[in-house]
Amino acid sequence: MFNQSELLTEFFIYPLIFCSIIALAIIIERFYSLRKSKIFPQDFLYDVERFIKNGEIDKAKGLCIGAKTPLAKIYLTIIENHKNSIDTIKLEMEESGKRAYLDLEKNLEGLSAITTISPLLGLLGTVAGMIRALSAVSYQNGIANPHMLALGISEALYSTALGLIIAIVSYLFYKYFSSRAYNFGALMEDTASSVLSYVKQDNAI
């Protein structure tokens, strides 16, 4: 009796499964990318500071160009503007810091979108399934079967439950990664400021 209802509900399950796969991919990618060892690689930090202190500008610049950490963008800005005034360097640092921070927040908008879309898809699947279920029950000689009606509604509610689960999990990880990105952003600013002091201290470069 509820074949049409079940098929319609399943139709909305597929986009939800797709959303869950995308959310999982983003979560895994962010866990990998937002590691302290990846954002602040100790060997890179040590070598750049050593080159700057020794006045080896070309080596420091080359190291920053080849590095994959977002922090390298800020370092490179400082090095390329080392002959400018301290105020000019700070302005350039601010712009570079904004671009570096975008790397920390990469894909988080996608996770936020899944948080919003998933419960809506689930609700839409439930509404469509309940309409089909109610239509199928009332069509049987005008007599409603409570058991079949309850069965049809329960089937329709599966999509809402799945949508809410995906949204809740996605939201929790979104907040976690947003907080982690913010903390790393503040730490990058402090680290870059220390490098700036090396650049300007006693005309190191």
C-alpha positions in Angstrom: 0.0 0.0 0.0 2.8 2.4 0.9 5.2 1.5 -2.0 4.8 5.0 -3.5 5.4 6.6 -0.1 8.5 4.5 0.6 9.9 5.3 -2.9 9.3 9.0 -2.4 10.9 8.9 1.0 13.9 7.0 -0.4 14.2 9.7 -3.1 15.0 12.3 -0.4 17.3 9.9 1.4 19.8 9.9 -1.4 20.6 13.6 -1.2 20.9 13.2 2.6 23.4 10.4 2.1 25.3 12.6 -0.4 25.4 15.4 2.2 26.7 13.0 4.9 29.5 11.9 2.5 30.5 15.5 1.7 30.4 16.4 5.5 32.6 13.4 6.3 35.1 14.3 3.6 35.3 17.9 4.9 35.7 16.7 8.5 38.5 14.3 7.6 40.2 17.0 5.5 40.0 19.6 8.2 41.3 17.2 10.8 44.3 16.7 8.6 44.9 20.3 7.7 44.2 21.9 11.1 47.0 20.2 12.9 49.4 22.3 14.9 52.3 20.5 13.3 51.1 21.4 9.9 50.3 25.0 10.6 53.4 25.6 12.7 56.1 23.2 11.5 59.0 23.6 13.9 61.7 23.0 11.3 60.3 25.7 9.1 59.9 28.2 11.9 63.4 27.6 13.2 65.1 27.8 9.7 63.3 31.0 8.7 64.1 32.8 11.9 67.8 31.6 11.6 68.1 32.8 8.1 66.5 36.2 9.0 68.8 36.7 12.0 71.8 35.8 9.8 70.7 38.2 7.1 70.2 35.4 4.5 67.1 37.0 2.9 67.1 34.9 -0.2 67.2 31.6 1.7 64.4 32.8 4.0 62.3 33.9 1.0 62.8 30.7 -0.9 61.9 28.6 2.2 58.6 30.6 2.5 57.8 30.2 -1.1 58.2 26.4 -0.9 56.4 26.0 2.4 52.8 24.7 2.5 51.8 26.3 5.8 49.5 29.4 5.7 52.0 31.0 8.0 54.5 31.1 5.2 52.3 33.7 3.4 52.7 36.1 6.3 56.4 35.5 6.6 56.9 36.1 2.9 55.0 39.4 3.1 57.3 40.5 5.9 60.4 39.5 4.1 59.4 41.1 0.8 58.6 44.4 2.5 61.5 44.4 5.0 62.9 47.7 3.6 59.6 49.5 4.1 58.5 51.3 7.3 57.2 49.3 10.2 53.7 50.7 9.6 53.7 49.7 6.0 54.8 46.2 6.9 52.1 45.9 9.5 49.4 46.9 6.9 50.7 44.3 4.5 50.8 41.7 7.3 47.2 42.4 8.0 46.2 41.7 4.4 48.3 38.7 4.2 47.0 37.4 7.5 43.4 37.7 6.2 44.4 35.5 3.2 46.1 33.0 5.5 43.1 32.9 7.8 40.9 31.9 4.8 43.1 28.8 4.4 42.3 27.9 8.0 38.6 28.2 7.3 38.7 26.4 4.0 35.6 24.2 3.4 33.9 25.3 6.6 31.2 27.2 4.7 30.4 23.9 3.0 30.0 22.2 6.4 27.8 25.1 7.5 25.6 24.8 4.4 25.1 21.0 5.1 24.1 21.9 8.7 21.3 24.1 7.2 20.3 22.0 4.2 20.1 18.5 5.8 17.2 19.1 8.2 15.3 20.9 5.4 15.8 18.0 3.0 14.7 15.6 5.8 11.6 17.6 6.5 10.7 17.8 2.8 11.1 14.0 2.5 8.8 13.5 5.6 6.1 15.9 4.3 6.1 14.3 0.9 6.0 10.8 2.4 3.2 11.7 4.8 1.1 13.1 2.0 1.5 9.9 0.0 0.8 7.8 3.1 -2.4 9.7 4.0 -3.5 9.5 0.4 -3.0 5.8 0.2 -4.9 5.1 3.4 -7.9 7.3 2.6 -8.2 5.7 -0.8 -9.2 2.3 0.6 -13.0 2.6 0.4 -12.9 5.6 2.6 -11.8 3.5 5.6 -8.5 4.4 7.3 -6.4 1.6 8.8 -4.6 3.1 11.9 -1.9 0.5 11.7 -1.0 1.1 8.1 -1.3 4.9 8.7 1.2 4.7 11.6 3.5 2.6 9.5 3.4 5.0 6.6 4.1 8.0 8.9 7.0 6.2 10.6 8.5 5.4 7.3 8.2 9.1 6.3 9.8 10.3 9.5 13.1 8.5 8.7 14.3 11.2 6.4 13.8 13.9 9.1 15.7 11.8 11.7 18.5 11.3 9.3 18.6 14.9 8.3 18.8 16.0 11.9 21.6 13.6 12.7 23.6 14.9 9.8 22.9 18.5 10.8 23.8 18.0 14.5 27.1 16.2 13.7 28.0 18.7 11.0 27.3 21.7 13.3 29.4 20.3 16.2 32.4 19.8 13.9 31.8 23.2 12.3 32.0 24.9 15.7 35.0 22.9 16.6 37.0 23.7 13.5 35.9 27.3 13.6 37.2 27.7 17.1 40.5 25.9 16.2 41.0 28.1 13.1 40.4 31.2 15.2 42.9 30.1 17.8 45.5 29.2 15.2 44.9 32.6 13.5 45.7 34.4 16.7 48.8 32.3 17.2 49.9 33.0 13.7 49.6 36.7 14.4 51.8 36.5 17.5 54.4 34.3 15.7 54.5 36.7 12.7 55.0 39.7 15.1 58.0 38.0 16.6 59.5 37.5 13.1 58.8 41.2 12.4 60.8 42.1 15.4 63.7 40.1 14.1 63.5 41.9 10.8 63.7 45.3 12.3 65.9 44.6 15.2 69.4 46.1 14.6 68.7 46.0 10.8 69.0 42.2 10.8 68.2 42.1 7.1 
